Amino acid sequence: MQQKMITVVIDENGNSSVDLEGFAGHGCEKVLKDFQGHDRAKVERKKAVFYSNEARTVQERLHSGGK
Amino acid sequence: MSAYGEYETTLCEQKFLVEGLFDMGYTVQVYPDEGAPLIGYHGDERPERAHVIIRRAQLDSASNDIGFVRGADGRFRAILSEYDRSIGYDAQWLGKVHQHYKEKQTLAVAKAKGYIFRRREVIQTPNGPQVRLQFVAR
């Protein structure tokens, strides 16, 4: 199982970026919120793995006859 | 990889502001309620008040106090004289204040939320040093 890694880079102006690796689905939103704190979000995006995992989940539900 | 975010740091928590300034080598005075007046380079009391103050003795001989005043929105705003801005207590210096603040805040949040600290690196860039922190989620 892939390790869930969080990398925070704080630039010379004190602004930060948070990069998540190994997270799946909506779990990453909570992690981003944890590290955002009171700061204003400039950019937030899901990456390819998030969508592929979401698609797999939907497919699995369809195959198993779930909603 | 699964998500990415960029954030603009706001100085909201006094504790991390004080700790960050301490890391930069300053000892600050904290006046959490009404604040206290800043002192000018003549030893005169200035009209501005602040809640976190770096007294001028720690700065240049002709410096004024540097203050951080908490606004109604809960954010700290720096009060810097024109002279002090001209001798290096400028936007770049304030950027370092934000950087130290954000590092303290990030480490504290990570610990409180149960993330495991892995490593800290300082990366030199043409614009200045960047701090890279890595954590693992349980």
Backbone of each chain as ProteinMPNN parsed JSONL, in Angstrom:
{"seq_chain_A": "MQQKMITVVIDENGNSSVDLEGFAGHGCEKVLKDFQGHDRAKVERKKAVFYSNEARTVQERLHSGGK", "coords_chain_A": {"N_chain_A": [[0.849, -1.199, 0.0], [0.547, 2.209, -0.866], [2.4, 4.839, 0.682], [0.992, 7.556, 2.5], [1.84, 10.626, 1.741], [2.727, 13.919, 2.698], [3.698, 16.989, 1.51], [4.881, 20.071, 2.369], [5.635, 23.182, 1.153], [7.189, 26.152, 1.949], [7.42, 29.316, 0.826], [9.683, 32.106, 0.124], [8.191, 34.307, 0.749], [6.545, 33.438, 2.639], [4.302, 32.175, 1.823], [2.475, 29.166, 1.085], [2.622, 25.82, -0.315], [0.836, 22.803, -0.653], [1.296, 19.459, -1.147], [-0.093, 16.417, -1.896], [0.428, 12.96, -1.776], [-0.486, 9.66, -2.621], [-2.96, 9.583, -1.491], [-6.447, 8.82, -1.576], [-9.52, 9.614, -3.142], [-11.937, 11.465, -1.206], [-10.573, 11.86, 1.13], [-8.33, 13.433, 0.935], [-9.183, 16.056, 0.93], [-9.746, 16.829, 3.542], [-7.203, 16.726, 4.621], [-5.902, 18.763, 3.2], [-7.353, 20.95, 4.204], [-6.618, 20.822, 6.9], [-3.93, 21.655, 6.765], [-4.186, 24.116, 5.594], [-5.252, 25.898, 7.449], [-5.892, 29.137, 8.66], [-5.4, 30.328, 6.301], [-5.69, 31.875, 3.039], [-6.998, 30.242, 0.227], [-5.378, 29.891, -2.84], [-5.015, 28.255, -5.016], [-6.469, 25.133, -5.638], [-6.47, 21.802, -6.37], [-7.542, 18.614, -7.6], [-5.73, 15.661, -8.309], [-4.668, 13.364, -10.937], [-4.868, 10.704, -9.891], [-6.84, 10.881, -7.961], [-9.192, 11.172, -9.502], [-9.114, 8.798, -11.002], [-9.414, 6.894, -9.026], [-11.93, 7.594, -8.069], [-13.452, 6.992, -10.365], [-13.034, 4.261, -10.515], [-14.333, 3.435, -8.222], [-17.0, 4.084, -8.815], [-17.401, 2.39, -10.99], [-17.098, -0.085, -9.751], [-19.297, -0.035, -8.078], [-21.331, -0.075, -9.979], [-20.92, -2.576, -11.175], [-21.438, -4.215, -9.015], [-24.01, -3.73, -8.619], [-24.831, -1.748, -6.93], [-25.938, 1.533, -5.643]], "CA_chain_A": [[0.0, 0.0, 0.0], [1.369, 3.41, -0.991], [2.415, 5.699, 1.856], [0.321, 8.839, 2.3], [2.889, 11.609, 1.984], [2.318, 15.326, 2.613], [4.865, 17.875, 1.386], [4.526, 21.49, 2.497], [6.753, 24.074, 0.795], [6.906, 27.538, 2.374], [8.34, 30.11, 0.01], [10.38, 33.219, 0.78], [7.179, 35.265, 1.209], [5.735, 32.797, 3.666], [3.15, 31.467, 1.248], [2.761, 27.731, 1.127], [1.925, 24.876, -1.183], [0.685, 21.5, -0.008], [1.204, 18.43, -2.178], [-0.446, 15.133, -1.286], [0.681, 11.772, -2.591], [-0.926, 8.39, -2.059], [-4.314, 9.685, -0.934], [-7.491, 8.475, -2.531], [-10.864, 10.125, -2.903], [-12.204, 12.706, -0.48], [-9.706, 11.983, 2.304], [-7.321, 14.473, 0.744], [-9.753, 17.386, 1.198], [-9.571, 17.095, 4.971], [-5.775, 16.979, 4.86], [-5.626, 20.124, 2.706], [-7.955, 21.894, 5.164], [-5.772, 20.824, 8.103], [-2.706, 22.428, 6.548], [-4.539, 25.471, 5.164], [-5.475, 26.736, 8.622], [-6.65, 30.363, 8.381], [-4.864, 30.937, 5.087], [-6.587, 31.972, 1.879], [-6.617, 29.321, -0.851], [-5.187, 30.506, -4.165], [-5.197, 27.16, -5.983], [-6.682, 23.788, -5.072], [-6.917, 20.905, -7.445], [-7.357, 17.174, -7.455], [-4.831, 15.171, -9.345], [-5.187, 12.249, -11.739], [-5.182, 9.502, -9.114], [-8.126, 11.119, -7.302], [-10.272, 10.886, -10.431], [-9.11, 7.382, -11.397], [-9.985, 6.133, -7.908], [-13.367, 7.873, -8.076], [-14.047, 6.257, -11.484], [-13.02, 2.841, -10.176], [-15.37, 3.224, -7.21], [-18.29, 4.108, -9.503], [-17.486, 1.158, -11.788], [-17.303, -1.21, -8.834], [-20.692, 0.035, -7.62], [-22.188, -0.493, -11.087], [-20.782, -4.03, -11.344], [-22.038, -4.938, -7.893], [-25.434, -3.407, -8.604], [-25.126, -0.74, -5.911], [-26.405, 2.842, -6.125]], "C_chain_A": [[0.883, 1.247, 0.0], [1.255, 4.288, 0.262], [1.719, 7.033, 1.528], [1.281, 9.948, 2.72], [2.357, 13.031, 1.782], [3.587, 16.161, 2.531], [4.372, 19.311, 1.409], [5.768, 22.298, 2.137], [6.338, 25.492, 1.154], [7.915, 28.431, 1.666], [8.877, 31.313, 0.79], [9.427, 34.317, 1.245], [6.273, 34.681, 2.28], [4.506, 32.108, 3.119], [3.495, 29.988, 1.073], [2.061, 26.981, 0.001], [1.909, 23.536, -0.448], [0.45, 20.476, -1.109], [0.951, 17.088, -1.498], [-0.183, 13.999, -2.265], [0.142, 10.551, -1.869], [-2.299, 8.434, -1.413], [-5.324, 9.328, -2.011], [-8.795, 9.135, -2.133], [-10.899, 11.358, -2.027], [-11.353, 12.868, 0.78], [-8.729, 13.129, 2.172], [-7.876, 15.866, 1.042], [-9.562, 17.774, 2.659], [-8.108, 17.443, 5.267], [-5.409, 18.385, 4.375], [-6.163, 21.163, 3.676], [-7.114, 21.983, 6.431], [-4.578, 21.752, 7.92], [-2.992, 23.853, 6.075], [-4.681, 26.404, 6.366], [-6.343, 27.934, 8.27], [-6.259, 30.988, 7.04], [-5.876, 30.909, 3.943], [-6.078, 31.035, 0.772], [-6.495, 30.09, -2.158], [-5.464, 29.475, -5.262], [-5.497, 25.895, -5.192], [-7.141, 22.897, -6.206], [-6.668, 19.453, -7.068], [-6.429, 16.728, -8.561], [-5.342, 13.849, -9.898], [-5.635, 11.057, -10.905], [-6.533, 9.641, -8.415], [-9.261, 10.701, -8.237], [-10.301, 9.406, -10.833], [-9.699, 6.53, -10.283], [-11.494, 6.337, -7.815], [-14.062, 7.045, -9.15], [-14.125, 4.767, -11.154], [-14.14, 2.527, -9.181], [-16.751, 3.163, -7.863], [-18.478, 2.814, -10.29], [-17.784, -0.045, -10.898], [-18.753, -1.236, -8.344], [-21.633, -0.468, -8.703], [-22.156, -2.009, -11.252], [-21.472, -4.795, -10.226], [-23.523, -4.616, -7.742], [-25.836, -2.407, -7.539], [-25.571, 0.563, -6.521], [-25.233, 3.743, -6.456]], "O_chain_A": [[1.844, 1.337, 0.764], [0.173, 4.459, 0.825], [1.846, 7.559, 0.423], [1.503, 10.174, 3.909], [1.634, 13.307, 0.826], [4.458, 16.051, 3.394], [3.555, 19.717, 0.583], [6.826, 22.122, 2.741], [5.289, 25.977, 0.729], [9.121, 28.313, 1.883], [8.56, 31.502, 1.964], [9.809, 35.167, 2.048], [5.354, 35.34, 2.765], [3.741, 31.513, 3.879], [4.66, 29.619, 0.931], [1.06, 27.434, -0.553], [2.842, 23.192, 0.278], [-0.48, 20.608, -1.905], [1.71, 16.682, -0.618], [-0.536, 14.083, -3.441], [0.292, 10.419, -0.654], [-2.756, 7.438, -0.851], [-5.079, 9.514, -3.203], [-9.137, 9.211, -0.953], [-10.004, 12.201, -2.091], [-11.41, 13.912, 1.429], [-8.336, 13.734, 3.17], [-7.109, 16.77, 1.375], [-9.251, 18.925, 2.965], [-7.819, 18.338, 6.061], [-4.691, 19.112, 5.061], [-5.491, 22.159, 3.944], [-6.913, 23.067, 6.978], [-4.251, 22.539, 8.809], [-2.112, 24.711, 6.154], [-4.278, 27.566, 6.305], [-7.401, 27.783, 7.658], [-6.744, 32.064, 6.692], [-6.769, 30.064, 3.881], [-4.895, 31.037, 0.431], [-7.392, 30.843, -2.537], [-6.064, 29.784, -6.292], [-4.845, 25.622, -4.184], [-8.096, 23.216, -6.915], [-5.736, 19.116, -6.337], [-6.357, 17.351, -9.621], [-6.317, 13.286, -9.4], [-6.676, 10.463, -11.186], [-7.28, 8.672, -8.284], [-10.173, 9.977, -7.837], [-11.375, 8.824, -10.989], [-10.403, 5.556, -10.55], [-12.245, 5.405, -7.526], [-15.119, 6.463, -8.906], [-15.112, 4.096, -11.454], [-14.807, 1.497, -9.281], [-17.571, 2.311, -7.522], [-19.552, 2.213, -10.273], [-18.601, -0.902, -11.234], [-19.36, -2.299, -8.211], [-22.597, -1.18, -8.425], [-23.189, -2.652, -11.44], [-22.02, -5.876, -10.443], [-24.204, -5.147, -6.865], [-27.022, -2.225, -7.264], [-25.592, 0.716, -7.742], [-25.43, 4.883, -6.876]]}, "seq_chain_B": "MSAYGEYETTLCEQKFLVEGLFDMGYTVQVYPDEGAPLIGYHGDERPERAHVIIRRAQLDSASNDIGFVRGADGRFRAILSEYDRSIGYDAQWLGKVHQHYKEKQTLAVAKAKGYIFRRREVIQTPNGPQVRLQFVAR", "coords_chain_B": {"N_chain_B": [[-0.033, 10.619, -6.661], [-2.388, 12.956, -5.339], [-3.702, 15.39, -4.627], [-3.426, 18.993, -4.624], [-2.545, 22.158, -3.287], [-2.388, 25.756, -3.038], [-1.559, 28.392, -0.854], [-2.173, 31.55, 0.71], [-0.451, 33.001, 3.237], [-1.745, 34.088, 6.34], [-1.283, 36.142, 9.141], [-2.501, 35.147, 11.95], [-2.42, 33.89, 14.399], [-1.215, 34.594, 17.468], [0.674, 33.221, 19.036], [2.298, 31.764, 17.207], [3.339, 33.815, 15.716], [4.917, 35.138, 17.616], [6.703, 33.062, 18.254], [7.884, 32.651, 15.77], [9.167, 35.121, 15.317], [10.95, 35.004, 17.402], [12.575, 32.917, 16.544], [13.82, 34.263, 14.512], [15.52, 35.764, 15.891], [14.623, 37.771, 17.547], [13.448, 39.213, 20.57], [10.307, 39.591, 21.804], [7.769, 41.864, 22.996], [4.627, 41.313, 24.422], [1.335, 42.423, 24.298], [-1.574, 41.566, 24.951], [-4.222, 42.58, 25.206], [-5.12, 45.607, 25.105], [-2.991, 46.477, 23.672], [0.119, 48.317, 23.247], [1.81, 51.51, 23.23], [3.953, 52.347, 20.464], [7.431, 53.105, 20.47], [9.334, 55.825, 19.379], [12.371, 56.78, 17.56], [13.54, 58.844, 18.994], [12.91, 58.234, 21.505], [10.414, 58.921, 22.019], [6.886, 58.623, 22.565], [4.859, 57.084, 20.254], [1.87, 57.607, 18.242], [0.796, 55.204, 17.354], [-0.364, 51.987, 18.353], [0.424, 48.63, 19.367], [0.095, 45.03, 19.472], [1.999, 43.079, 19.563], [5.359, 43.613, 19.975], [8.522, 44.554, 18.714], [11.095, 45.862, 20.341], [12.946, 48.876, 19.8], [15.592, 48.814, 20.593], [16.659, 46.444, 19.781], [17.028, 46.752, 17.167], [18.205, 48.904, 14.553], [20.322, 51.716, 15.524], [18.965, 54.057, 15.033], [16.406, 53.276, 14.783], [12.81, 52.847, 14.995], [10.345, 51.377, 17.189], [9.12, 48.198, 16.064], [5.923, 47.107, 15.289], [3.184, 44.789, 15.655], [-0.082, 44.786, 14.974], [-3.238, 43.648, 16.014], [-5.993, 43.296, 13.962], [-9.56, 44.012, 13.523], [-10.469, 41.835, 12.142], [-9.004, 39.812, 13.124], [-6.514, 39.417, 12.135], [-2.96, 39.954, 12.129], [-1.215, 42.943, 11.513], [1.631, 44.548, 10.242], [3.439, 47.307, 11.659], [5.576, 49.52, 10.411], [8.153, 51.863, 10.329], [8.995, 54.434, 7.931], [11.731, 54.875, 7.795], [12.755, 52.482, 8.911], [11.834, 50.657, 7.058], [13.422, 51.431, 4.955], [15.939, 50.562, 5.677], [15.962, 47.854, 5.526], [13.967, 46.474, 6.869], [11.696, 45.556, 5.378], [9.403, 44.65, 2.719], [10.517, 42.223, 1.996], [11.69, 41.388, 4.365], [9.393, 41.173, 5.89], [8.268, 39.06, 4.526], [9.969, 37.014, 5.379], [9.199, 36.935, 8.041], [6.598, 35.979, 7.772], [7.236, 33.499, 6.676], [8.626, 32.176, 8.764], [6.583, 32.182, 10.654], [4.672, 30.575, 9.339], [5.979, 28.139, 9.195], [6.214, 27.433, 11.91], [3.503, 27.275, 12.552], [2.619, 25.25, 10.825], [4.08, 22.982, 11.707], [3.039, 22.742, 14.28], [0.295, 22.303, 13.819], [0.412, 19.926, 12.356], [1.443, 18.173, 14.279], [-0.598, 18.279, 16.206], [-2.704, 17.177, 14.782], [-1.91, 14.644, 14.334], [-0.186, 13.879, 12.276], [2.822, 12.464, 11.0], [6.019, 13.685, 11.411], [8.537, 13.863, 8.983], [10.807, 15.018, 7.541], [12.849, 18.017, 7.258], [13.797, 20.448, 4.972], [15.902, 22.971, 3.6], [15.641, 24.817, 0.776], [17.588, 26.44, -1.511], [16.759, 29.149, -3.544], [16.674, 31.368, -6.421], [15.132, 33.483, -5.521], [15.247, 33.36, -2.821], [15.48, 31.476, 0.304], [13.571, 28.449, 0.51], [11.381, 26.605, 2.578], [10.994, 23.209, 3.13], [8.798, 20.855, 4.2], [8.127, 17.587, 5.262], [5.613, 15.169, 5.83], [3.952, 12.236, 7.077], [0.861, 10.606, 6.727], [-1.094, 8.807, 9.069]], "CA_chain_B": [[-0.356, 11.955, -6.164], [-3.838, 13.058, -5.364], [-4.251, 16.744, -4.519], [-2.421, 20.055, -4.518], [-3.126, 23.454, -2.936], [-1.492, 26.879, -2.746], [-2.231, 29.218, 0.15], [-1.546, 32.813, 1.101], [-0.381, 32.966, 4.703], [-2.208, 35.239, 7.108], [-0.796, 36.093, 10.517], [-3.706, 35.185, 12.8], [-2.208, 33.302, 15.718], [-0.149, 35.33, 18.164], [1.691, 32.28, 19.508], [3.238, 31.42, 16.134], [4.033, 35.052, 15.359], [5.949, 35.342, 18.642], [7.72, 32.005, 18.089], [8.589, 32.901, 14.509], [10.067, 36.263, 15.526], [12.014, 34.507, 18.293], [13.479, 32.158, 15.664], [14.585, 35.228, 13.714], [16.485, 36.405, 16.779], [14.034, 38.898, 18.278], [12.644, 39.002, 21.765], [9.193, 40.53, 21.621], [6.88, 42.128, 24.124], [3.255, 40.995, 24.006], [0.289, 43.149, 25.026], [-2.707, 40.919, 24.268], [-5.533, 43.232, 25.286], [-5.227, 46.934, 24.478], [-1.764, 46.833, 22.977], [0.933, 49.343, 23.908], [2.317, 52.441, 22.227], [5.294, 52.156, 19.909], [8.361, 54.17, 20.851], [10.102, 56.307, 18.229], [13.831, 56.758, 17.73], [13.917, 59.845, 20.002], [12.387, 57.791, 22.793], [9.075, 59.502, 22.112], [5.774, 57.688, 22.405], [4.169, 57.342, 18.986], [0.413, 57.401, 18.376], [0.391, 53.841, 17.01], [-0.269, 50.942, 19.373], [0.543, 47.288, 18.78], [-0.079, 43.927, 20.434], [3.306, 42.382, 19.617], [6.307, 44.697, 19.672], [9.977, 44.395, 18.778], [11.581, 47.163, 20.783], [13.95, 49.429, 18.883], [16.952, 48.501, 21.052], [17.135, 45.258, 19.064], [17.107, 47.085, 15.743], [19.262, 49.874, 14.285], [20.35, 52.759, 16.567], [17.99, 55.109, 14.709], [15.121, 52.628, 14.489], [11.621, 52.935, 15.835], [9.807, 50.037, 17.469], [8.289, 47.546, 15.033], [4.76, 46.533, 15.961], [2.18, 43.994, 14.943], [-1.366, 45.107, 15.6], [-4.303, 42.721, 15.614], [-7.15, 44.017, 13.448], [-10.884, 43.499, 13.888], [-10.627, 40.546, 11.47], [-8.158, 38.828, 13.795], [-5.198, 39.31, 11.484], [-1.931, 40.89, 12.538], [-0.663, 43.803, 10.463], [2.89, 45.133, 10.739], [3.633, 48.754, 11.617], [7.001, 49.743, 10.165], [8.392, 53.253, 9.932], [9.624, 54.592, 6.613], [13.179, 54.679, 7.986], [13.054, 51.056, 9.1], [11.641, 49.974, 5.754], [14.54, 51.776, 4.067], [17.184, 49.889, 6.082], [15.876, 46.389, 5.37], [12.76, 45.884, 7.48], [10.812, 45.862, 4.255], [8.511, 43.554, 2.307], [11.284, 40.973, 2.01], [11.808, 41.02, 5.784], [8.056, 40.702, 6.3], [8.132, 37.727, 3.943], [10.647, 36.077, 6.291], [8.343, 36.809, 9.228], [5.519, 35.06, 7.366], [7.811, 32.169, 6.46], [8.861, 31.579, 10.085], [5.253, 31.972, 11.247], [4.006, 29.446, 8.688], [6.667, 26.9, 9.583], [5.791, 27.109, 13.283], [2.08, 26.902, 12.53], [2.496, 23.962, 10.138], [4.587, 21.921, 12.587], [2.112, 22.596, 15.407], [-0.946, 21.695, 13.312], [0.703, 18.537, 12.0], [1.563, 17.409, 15.533], [-1.927, 18.207, 16.834], [-3.609, 16.341, 13.978], [-1.412, 13.271, 14.303], [0.68, 13.56, 11.14], [4.175, 12.114, 11.463], [7.039, 14.519, 10.779], [9.59, 13.064, 8.353], [12.048, 15.769, 7.333], [12.827, 19.448, 6.933], [14.894, 20.83, 4.089], [15.876, 24.352, 3.129], [16.039, 24.805, -0.633], [17.986, 27.782, -1.955], [16.26, 29.514, -4.872], [17.108, 32.738, -6.759], [14.33, 34.459, -4.767], [15.466, 33.199, -1.38], [15.323, 30.094, 0.76], [12.245, 27.878, 0.735], [11.399, 25.541, 3.594], [10.21, 22.058, 2.66], [8.495, 19.966, 5.323], [7.423, 16.368, 4.838], [4.875, 14.442, 6.853], [3.242, 11.041, 6.633], [-0.418, 10.42, 7.407], [-1.239, 7.447, 9.629]], "C_chain_B": [[-1.852, 12.189, -6.268], [-4.425, 14.449, -5.202], [-3.129, 17.737, -4.29], [-3.131, 21.354, -4.165], [-2.054, 24.496, -2.715], [-2.249, 27.856, -1.874], [-1.43, 30.471, 0.463], [-1.606, 32.915, 2.628], [-0.913, 34.247, 5.318], [-1.759, 35.058, 8.555], [-2.004, 36.254, 11.449], [-3.419, 34.74, 14.226], [-0.961, 33.9, 16.372], [1.019, 34.423, 18.559], [2.748, 32.013, 18.431], [3.987, 32.655, 15.627], [5.193, 35.29, 16.329], [7.075, 34.313, 18.47], [8.55, 32.221, 16.817], [9.583, 34.045, 14.651], [11.235, 35.861, 16.426], [13.052, 33.736, 17.478], [14.344, 33.083, 14.817], [15.555, 36.021, 14.583], [15.942, 37.571, 17.588], [13.325, 38.413, 19.539], [11.533, 40.046, 21.706], [8.47, 40.763, 22.941], [5.447, 41.966, 23.615], [2.267, 41.718, 24.923], [-1.047, 42.677, 24.443], [-4.014, 41.711, 24.263], [-5.589, 44.54, 24.484], [-4.038, 47.261, 23.581], [-1.009, 47.889, 23.773], [1.48, 50.274, 22.839], [3.705, 52.048, 21.726], [6.149, 53.364, 20.311], [9.207, 54.532, 19.63], [11.581, 56.409, 18.552], [14.341, 57.81, 18.7], [13.524, 59.397, 21.407], [10.986, 58.335, 23.042], [8.009, 58.439, 21.895], [5.018, 58.036, 21.126], [2.664, 57.071, 19.146], [-0.021, 55.955, 18.113], [0.57, 52.9, 18.194], [-0.164, 49.589, 18.681], [0.432, 46.247, 19.884], [1.184, 43.09, 20.592], [4.348, 43.391, 19.145], [7.754, 44.206, 19.758], [10.512, 45.771, 19.163], [12.806, 47.581, 19.986], [15.375, 49.136, 19.301], [17.539, 47.296, 20.317], [17.352, 45.532, 17.576], [18.29, 48.041, 15.525], [19.201, 51.001, 15.334], [19.332, 53.874, 16.303], [16.602, 54.527, 14.418], [14.017, 53.051, 15.453], [11.236, 51.504, 16.22], [9.085, 49.504, 16.226], [7.133, 46.864, 15.761], [3.915, 45.678, 15.044], [0.86, 44.202, 15.68], [-2.425, 44.146, 15.073], [-5.532, 43.523, 15.193], [-8.46, 43.363, 13.874], [-11.139, 42.13, 13.253], [-9.736, 39.458, 12.072], [-6.77, 38.687, 13.192], [-4.235, 40.355, 12.041], [-1.401, 41.643, 11.323], [0.572, 44.482, 11.047], [2.852, 46.65, 10.645], [5.138, 48.993, 11.555], [7.194, 51.194, 9.736], [9.074, 53.278, 8.566], [11.132, 54.355, 6.728], [13.503, 53.191, 8.082], [12.843, 50.253, 7.818], [12.855, 50.21, 4.849], [15.835, 51.06, 4.443], [17.03, 48.363, 6.117], [14.712, 45.724, 6.074], [11.59, 46.144, 6.529], [9.93, 44.655, 3.913], [9.235, 42.205, 2.356], [11.438, 40.474, 3.452], [10.469, 40.494, 6.294], [7.753, 39.314, 5.727], [8.785, 36.678, 4.829], [9.826, 35.866, 7.561], [7.216, 35.814, 8.924], [6.038, 33.63, 7.229], [8.046, 31.461, 7.794], [7.539, 31.26, 10.786], [4.627, 30.695, 10.676], [4.679, 28.124, 9.054], [6.235, 26.473, 10.992], [4.357, 26.585, 13.294], [1.893, 25.522, 11.908], [2.939, 22.812, 11.039], [3.618, 21.667, 13.744], [0.818, 21.903, 14.973], [-0.714, 20.212, 13.009], [0.772, 17.662, 13.25], [0.185, 17.205, 16.171], [-2.863, 17.255, 16.096], [-3.091, 14.915, 13.798], [-0.609, 12.885, 13.074], [2.104, 13.345, 11.664], [5.198, 12.928, 10.682], [8.149, 13.632, 10.228], [10.886, 13.854, 8.183], [11.786, 17.237, 7.029], [14.04, 19.734, 6.065], [14.762, 22.318, 3.791], [16.439, 24.338, 1.715], [16.374, 26.239, -1.033], [17.448, 28.024, -3.362], [16.751, 30.934, -5.182], [16.348, 33.796, -5.955], [14.541, 34.378, -3.265], [15.203, 31.769, -0.959], [13.851, 29.689, 0.908], [12.383, 26.749, 1.747], [10.472, 24.434, 3.129], [10.04, 21.104, 3.826], [7.753, 18.744, 4.793], [6.824, 15.642, 6.031], [4.267, 13.179, 6.218], [1.93, 10.963, 7.421], [-0.503, 8.982, 7.898], [-2.249, 6.646, 8.831]], "O_chain_B": [[-2.506, 11.68, -7.178], [-5.565, 14.671, -5.611], [-2.042, 17.386, -3.833], [-4.211, 21.626, -4.69], [-0.952, 24.184, -2.266], [-3.427, 28.128, -2.106], [-0.199, 30.465, 0.48], [-2.685, 32.915, 3.221], [-0.581, 35.348, 4.88], [-1.846, 33.966, 9.117], [-2.463, 37.369, 11.697], [-4.099, 35.166, 15.16], [0.164, 33.737, 15.901], [2.186, 34.795, 18.438], [3.947, 32.034, 18.712], [5.124, 32.555, 15.165], [6.308, 35.603, 15.913], [8.254, 34.659, 18.534], [9.76, 31.999, 16.804], [10.71, 33.955, 14.166], [12.363, 36.317, 16.238], [14.256, 33.881, 17.693], [15.465, 32.732, 14.448], [16.318, 36.846, 14.081], [16.703, 38.282, 18.243], [12.696, 37.355, 19.561], [11.798, 41.241, 21.574], [8.555, 39.96, 23.87], [5.104, 42.423, 22.525], [2.352, 41.636, 26.148], [-1.59, 43.316, 23.543], [-4.839, 41.511, 23.371], [-6.045, 44.567, 23.34], [-4.084, 48.224, 22.815], [-1.45, 48.303, 24.845], [1.605, 49.886, 21.677], [4.518, 51.493, 22.466], [5.652, 54.479, 20.467], [9.727, 53.656, 18.938], [11.998, 56.156, 19.682], [15.464, 57.693, 19.19], [13.779, 60.102, 22.384], [10.447, 58.218, 24.143], [8.203, 57.484, 21.143], [4.587, 59.176, 20.951], [2.247, 56.385, 20.079], [-1.073, 55.525, 18.585], [1.54, 53.007, 18.944], [-0.611, 49.426, 17.546], [0.644, 46.535, 21.062], [1.404, 42.47, 21.633], [4.235, 43.953, 18.056], [8.156, 43.546, 20.716], [10.393, 46.728, 18.398], [13.6, 46.744, 19.555], [16.285, 49.197, 18.474], [18.758, 47.142, 20.237], [17.798, 44.662, 16.828], [19.276, 47.973, 16.259], [18.16, 51.218, 15.955], [18.891, 54.553, 17.23], [15.735, 55.21, 13.872], [14.266, 53.538, 16.556], [11.743, 50.541, 15.645], [8.516, 50.268, 15.446], [7.342, 46.135, 16.73], [3.933, 45.829, 13.823], [0.713, 43.843, 16.848], [-2.507, 43.866, 13.877], [-6.05, 44.329, 15.965], [-8.468, 42.303, 14.501], [-11.939, 41.349, 13.77], [-9.715, 38.326, 11.59], [-5.946, 37.92, 13.691], [-4.624, 41.473, 12.378], [-1.172, 41.068, 10.259], [0.564, 44.933, 12.193], [2.314, 47.215, 9.693], [5.872, 48.713, 12.503], [6.471, 51.691, 8.872], [9.646, 52.286, 8.114], [11.734, 53.714, 5.866], [14.414, 52.702, 7.415], [13.571, 49.302, 7.533], [13.264, 49.334, 4.088], [16.74, 50.957, 3.615], [17.876, 47.665, 6.676], [14.488, 44.527, 5.897], [10.639, 46.856, 6.852], [9.744, 43.757, 4.734], [8.648, 41.183, 2.711], [11.327, 39.277, 3.716], [10.412, 39.508, 7.028], [7.074, 38.503, 6.357], [8.243, 35.589, 5.018], [9.764, 34.757, 8.092], [6.924, 34.925, 9.723], [5.366, 32.674, 7.616], [7.709, 30.287, 7.944], [7.392, 30.216, 11.422], [4.123, 29.849, 11.415], [4.005, 27.104, 9.203], [5.932, 25.304, 11.232], [4.043, 25.593, 13.952], [1.104, 24.717, 12.401], [2.258, 21.789, 11.128], [3.402, 20.522, 14.14], [0.309, 21.026, 15.672], [-1.531, 19.359, 13.356], [0.231, 16.556, 13.279], [-0.151, 16.108, 16.616], [-3.711, 16.605, 16.709], [-3.754, 14.081, 13.182], [-0.369, 11.7, 12.839], [2.524, 13.966, 12.641], [5.245, 12.874, 9.453], [8.646, 12.749, 10.927], [11.945, 13.413, 8.628], [10.699, 17.641, 6.616], [15.158, 19.323, 6.374], [13.657, 22.858, 3.736], [17.568, 23.904, 1.485], [15.543, 27.138, -0.908], [17.653, 27.21, -4.262], [17.203, 31.632, -4.274], [16.866, 34.89, -5.732], [14.064, 35.235, -2.52], [14.759, 30.946, -1.76], [13.013, 30.467, 1.362], [13.383, 26.032, 1.763], [9.317, 24.678, 2.779], [11.02, 20.602, 4.376], [6.852, 18.87, 3.964], [7.442, 15.52, 7.089], [4.099, 13.085, 5.003], [1.898, 11.222, 8.624], [-0.043, 8.057, 7.229], [-2.505, 5.484, 9.147]]}, "name": "protein", "num_of_chains": 2, "seq": "MQQKMITVVIDENGNSSVDLEGFAGHGCEKVLKDFQGHDRAKVERKKAVFYSNEARTVQERLHSGGKMSAYGEYETTLCEQKFLVEGLFDMGYTVQVYPDEGAPLIGYHGDERPERAHVIIRRAQLDSASNDIGFVRGADGRFRAILSEYDRSIGYDAQWLGKVHQHYKEKQTLAVAKAKGYIFRRREVIQTPNGPQVRLQFVAR"}
